[in-house]
Protein backbone atom coordinates (compact mmCIF):
# COMPACT_ATOMS: atom_id res chain seq x y z
CA UNK A 1 0.00 0.00 0.00
CA UNK A 2 1.44 3.35 -0.98
CA UNK A 3 0.80 6.18 1.46
CA UNK A 4 1.16 9.74 0.21
CA UNK A 5 2.23 12.20 2.89
CA UNK A 6 1.34 15.85 2.51
CA UNK A 7 4.39 17.76 3.75
CA UNK A 8 2.33 20.87 4.32
CA UNK A 9 -0.05 18.90 6.54
CA UNK A 10 2.85 17.39 8.44
CA UNK A 11 4.37 20.82 9.04
CA UNK A 12 1.08 22.02 10.51
CA UNK A 13 1.09 19.31 13.18
CA UNK A 14 1.35 20.36 16.81
CA UNK A 15 4.41 18.17 17.34
CA UNK A 16 7.58 19.85 16.03
CA UNK A 17 9.97 17.63 14.12
CA UNK A 18 13.52 17.77 12.84
CA UNK A 19 14.16 16.73 9.24
CA UNK A 20 17.64 15.31 8.66
CA UNK A 21 18.70 15.12 4.99
CA UNK A 22 21.18 12.31 4.34
CA UNK A 23 23.81 12.27 1.54
CA UNK A 24 21.75 9.51 -0.12
CA UNK A 25 18.83 11.91 -0.55
CA UNK A 26 16.69 10.42 2.23
CA UNK A 27 14.83 12.58 4.71
CA UNK A 28 14.81 11.21 8.26
CA UNK A 29 12.19 12.80 10.49
CA UNK A 30 12.59 12.83 14.28
CA UNK A 31 10.20 14.18 16.88
CA UNK A 32 11.53 16.97 19.09
CA UNK A 33 10.93 16.23 22.77
CA UNK A 34 8.35 18.37 24.53
CA UNK A 35 8.47 20.09 27.92
CA UNK A 36 6.54 17.32 29.66
CA UNK A 37 8.92 14.44 28.93
CA UNK A 38 11.94 16.67 29.42
CA UNK A 39 10.65 17.84 32.80
CA UNK A 40 10.10 14.20 33.81
CA UNK A 41 13.64 13.31 32.76
CA UNK A 42 15.06 16.35 34.60
CA UNK A 43 13.08 15.41 37.71
CA UNK A 44 14.57 11.89 37.68
CA UNK A 45 18.06 13.32 37.19
CA UNK A 46 17.46 15.90 39.94
CA UNK A 47 16.29 13.25 42.40
CA UNK A 48 19.22 10.95 41.58
CA UNK A 49 21.68 13.83 41.92
CA UNK A 50 20.08 14.94 45.21
CA UNK A 51 20.32 11.45 46.72
CA UNK A 52 24.00 11.07 45.83
CA UNK A 53 24.90 14.65 46.73
CA UNK A 54 23.05 14.59 50.07
CA UNK A 55 24.60 11.23 50.96
CA UNK A 56 28.10 12.60 50.39
CA UNK A 57 27.24 15.79 52.30
CA UNK A 58 25.88 13.73 55.21
CA UNK A 59 29.05 11.65 55.40
CA UNK A 60 31.20 14.79 55.32
CA UNK A 61 29.05 16.39 58.03
CA UNK A 62 29.51 13.36 60.28
CA UNK A 63 33.25 13.40 59.66
CA UNK A 64 33.34 17.16 60.32
CA UNK A 65 31.59 16.64 63.66
CA UNK A 66 34.31 14.24 64.81
CA UNK A 67 37.22 16.03 63.15
CA UNK A 68 39.10 18.39 65.45
CA UNK A 69 41.46 19.70 62.76
CA UNK A 70 38.72 21.49 60.81
CA UNK A 71 39.82 20.10 57.43
CA UNK A 72 36.54 18.23 56.91
CA UNK A 73 34.56 21.41 57.66
CA UNK A 74 36.38 23.04 54.78
CA UNK A 75 35.37 20.11 52.53
CA UNK A 76 31.73 20.47 53.62
CA UNK A 77 31.76 24.20 52.85
CA UNK A 78 33.36 23.49 49.48
CA UNK A 79 30.56 21.05 48.66
CA UNK A 80 27.92 23.65 49.42
CA UNK A 81 29.69 26.23 47.27
CA UNK A 82 30.38 23.62 44.58
CA UNK A 83 26.72 22.59 44.19
CA UNK A 84 26.48 24.52 40.92
CA UNK A 85 29.68 22.93 39.60
CA UNK A 86 28.55 19.44 40.63
CA UNK A 87 25.22 19.85 38.81
CA UNK A 88 27.06 20.85 35.66
CA UNK A 89 29.50 17.94 35.99
CA UNK A 90 26.63 15.47 36.46
CA UNK A 91 25.07 16.63 33.20
CA UNK A 92 28.34 16.76 31.27
CA UNK A 93 29.72 13.39 32.37
CA UNK A 94 26.54 11.44 31.66
CA UNK A 95 25.95 13.13 28.30
CA UNK A 96 29.52 12.37 27.23
CA UNK A 97 29.55 8.75 28.44
CA UNK A 98 26.04 7.84 27.30
CA UNK A 99 26.14 9.72 23.96
CA UNK A 100 23.66 12.46 24.73
CA UNK A 101 21.69 10.78 27.52
CA UNK A 102 21.40 10.97 31.30
CA UNK A 103 19.61 8.37 33.45
CA UNK A 104 16.42 10.45 33.23
CA UNK A 105 16.66 10.86 29.46
CA UNK A 106 17.35 7.16 28.99
CA UNK A 107 14.28 6.30 31.05
CA UNK A 108 12.09 8.62 28.95
CA UNK A 109 13.67 7.70 25.59
CA UNK A 110 15.27 11.09 24.92
CA UNK A 111 18.64 12.02 23.45
CA UNK A 112 20.54 15.29 22.99
CA UNK A 113 21.74 16.01 19.47
CA UNK A 114 23.23 18.94 17.66
CA UNK A 115 20.65 21.30 16.15
CA UNK A 116 21.34 19.74 12.72
CA UNK A 117 20.48 16.26 14.02
CA UNK A 118 24.04 14.92 14.24
CA UNK A 119 25.76 13.83 17.47
CA UNK A 120 26.68 16.77 19.70
CA UNK A 121 30.30 17.88 20.11
CA UNK A 122 31.97 18.00 23.49
CA UNK A 123 31.99 21.80 23.58
CA UNK A 124 28.24 21.84 22.96
CA UNK A 125 27.63 19.45 25.85
CA UNK A 126 29.91 21.54 28.07
CA UNK A 127 27.99 24.74 27.29
CA UNK A 128 24.72 22.93 27.87
CA UNK A 129 25.92 21.53 31.20
CA UNK A 130 27.16 24.96 32.28
CA UNK A 131 23.67 26.42 31.89
CA UNK A 132 21.68 23.42 33.18
CA UNK A 133 21.69 24.66 36.80
CA UNK A 134 20.48 28.07 35.58
CA UNK A 135 17.53 26.47 33.76
CA UNK A 136 16.49 24.25 36.67
CA UNK A 137 17.31 26.34 39.73
CA UNK A 138 16.51 29.93 38.71
CA UNK A 139 14.62 31.85 39.83
CA UNK A 140 14.95 30.28 43.31
CA UNK A 141 11.52 31.50 44.41
CA UNK A 142 9.72 29.50 41.69
CA UNK A 143 9.32 25.72 41.22
CA UNK A 144 12.09 23.40 39.96
CA UNK A 145 12.83 23.91 36.27
CA UNK A 146 10.48 26.88 35.82
CA UNK A 147 12.84 28.97 33.68
CA UNK A 148 13.71 26.03 31.41
CA UNK A 149 10.02 25.15 30.91
CA UNK A 150 9.10 28.73 30.02
CA UNK A 151 11.94 29.05 27.50
CA UNK A 152 11.01 25.68 25.94
CA UNK A 153 7.38 26.74 25.64
CA UNK A 154 8.17 29.92 23.70
CA UNK A 155 10.87 28.57 21.35
CA UNK A 156 9.98 26.93 18.05
CA UNK A 157 12.15 23.85 18.58
CA UNK A 158 11.46 23.44 22.32
CA UNK A 159 14.95 24.50 23.33
CA UNK A 160 15.86 25.64 26.83
CA UNK A 161 18.45 28.33 27.47
CA UNK A 162 21.31 25.82 27.45
CA UNK A 163 20.14 24.38 24.11
CA UNK A 164 19.94 27.84 22.51
CA UNK A 165 23.47 28.74 23.61
CA UNK A 166 24.98 25.34 22.72
CA UNK A 167 23.04 24.80 19.47
CA UNK A 168 21.47 21.50 20.58
CA UNK A 169 18.08 19.79 20.55
CA UNK A 170 16.50 16.96 22.53
CA UNK A 171 14.88 14.32 20.33
CA UNK A 172 12.53 11.45 21.13
CA UNK A 173 13.97 8.04 20.34
CA UNK A 174 11.49 5.49 19.16
CA UNK A 175 12.52 1.85 19.40
CA UNK A 176 12.18 0.15 16.01
CA UNK A 177 9.27 -2.24 15.71
CA UNK A 178 10.46 -5.84 15.75
CA UNK A 179 8.47 -8.47 13.89
CA UNK A 180 7.17 -11.26 16.08
CA UNK A 181 8.33 -14.85 15.70
CA UNK A 182 5.68 -16.58 13.53
CA UNK A 183 6.18 -20.00 15.18
CA UNK A 184 7.46 -19.17 18.69
CA UNK A 185 7.08 -22.61 20.32
CA UNK A 186 7.98 -24.89 17.43
CA UNK A 187 11.28 -26.54 16.54
CA UNK A 188 12.23 -28.26 13.31
CA UNK A 189 12.78 -31.59 15.02
CA UNK A 190 9.38 -31.32 16.73
CA UNK A 191 7.38 -31.00 13.52
CA UNK A 192 5.31 -34.09 12.51
CA UNK A 193 6.71 -33.73 8.99
CA UNK A 194 9.82 -31.84 7.91
CA UNK A 195 7.86 -29.43 5.78
CA UNK A 196 5.98 -26.22 6.21
CA UNK A 197 3.24 -25.09 3.86
CA UNK A 198 3.65 -21.85 1.92
CA UNK A 199 0.91 -20.04 3.80
CA UNK A 200 0.99 -16.27 4.47
CA UNK A 201 2.53 -16.91 7.91
N, C-alpha and C positions, 0 to 999 in steps of 0.2 A: 504494500500500500504506500503510495507516495503522498507525503504530507507537505503542502505548501505553507510556508511560514511568512506572514506579512511582517517585514521588518519594522514598518511604521507602527503596527499594532504592538509589536514586542517592545518598542521604545516607549510606548505610552503606558506600559505596565507600572504598577506601584513599586515593584522590586527593581532597584537599580542593578545593572549588570556591567561586567567588564568584558569587552570583546578583544581577544588576543589573536592577531593575524600571524599565522605561521609562514615560514619561507615557502612551504608547499602550496600556499594559497588557501589554506583552511582557516575558518574562523571558529575559535574556541570561545564559548560563552560561559562565564562564571558569575555566580551570584555574589554580590557584595553583602557582607554581613551587616545586619541591622543593629540598632542600639540595644534591643532586648537580649539577643544572644551574646553580644559583647559585654553587656553589664553582668550577665550571669557568669561568663568566663572570668571577668575581672573580680567578681565577688568570690569565686572559688580560689583564685590566685591570692586575693587579699586575706582570706581566712587561712590558707596554707602558710602564707608569709607570716601572719600574726602569730600562729601557733609556734612556728620555729623561732621567730624573733623573741616572743615572750618567754619561751622556754630558756633560751640563751640568757636573756636578761635576768630571769629568776635565778639561774645558777650563779651568774655573776654577782647578784645581790646577796645571795647566801654566802658566797666567798668573801665579799666585801665586808659582811657583818663580822666574820671571824678573822679577817686580815687586819693586823695591827700596823702594817707598813703603809697602807693607804694606796698601794699600787692598783688593787682591784677596784677601788672607788673611781680611780681615773679611767679604768676600762669601762665601768658602768656609765660614767658621764660621756665617754666617747661613743658608746652605743646609742645613747639618747640623741646626741648631736648627729651621729651618722645614720639616723633612720632614713633620711632622704637618700643618702648614697646607697644604703642597703636595698631600698626599694628599686632603685635604678639598676643595681647589679643583679637582682633577682630577675628582672625583666630581660636584661641583656644576655645573661648566661643561658637562660632557658631558650630564648629565641635563637641564639647561636648554635647551641647543642642540638636542639630539636627542629632545626630548619624552619623557623618562623612560628613555632608553637610554644606555649607554656602549658602547665598541667590543666588550667582552666580552658584554654583554647582547644587542647586535644580532646577534652571531655565533650565540648560543644561542637567539635568538627570544624574549627576555624583555623586559618593560617594567614600569617602576614606575608605579603608580597610587595614588590616594588609597584609603583603606580602604573607601570606598563605591563604588569602581570608576570614578570620574571622574578626569580628569587631575589630577596633583598640583599644589598651589600652590608658589610659590617658597619660602615659608617652610618648607614641609614638606621640600622638597629640601635646603634649607640645614641643617635639623636633622639630616636623614639623613646628609648629607655630613660634618657635624661629628663624628658618632659612627662613621663608617665606619672610620677608623683604629683606634678602640677595638675594634671587632668583629674586625678582621683581624690586628691586631698584639699584642693582649693575650690571655692573659699571654705575655710574651716567651719564656718557657722552653718553651712548647708550640708545635705546628706552626701554620703560616699559617692564619688564619681559624678557629681552634679555638673561640673564644668565640662567634662568630657561628653556627657550625654547631650548637653545643650549644643555644643559645637557639632557633634555628629548629626543632630536633628536639622541643623540649618545648612549643612554642606551637601552638595549634590551627590558626592560619592561616599557619604557617611564616614568622613574622616574626623578624628579628634585632633586636638592641637598638635600632638606629637606626630601624627600621620601627615598633617599639612607641612610641617617643618621638614620632616624626613623624606617626603615624597613616597609614602607607602599606603597600602590598602589592606583591609582584612577581608578575605574571601571565605565563603562557605565551601567546605569540601564535601562532596557527595560520594559515598562509597559506590563503586560500580556494581551494577546488578549482576549477580552470578546465577547462571542457569542451574536449575535443580537437577539432581541425578535422576534420569528417567526410570532406572530400575535399582532403587537404593538397597534392597535386601536380597538381591539375587547374585549368585556367582555362576561362572561358566560351568564349573563342575557340578553344580546343583541343578542345572536344567535337565528336564526329562529327555530332551533331544538337543544335540549340539547345533541348534539352528534358531534363528529368531526371524519372525516374519517381517516383511518390509512395510510395517504399519507406520502411521504418522509419528508415533512415539519413538 
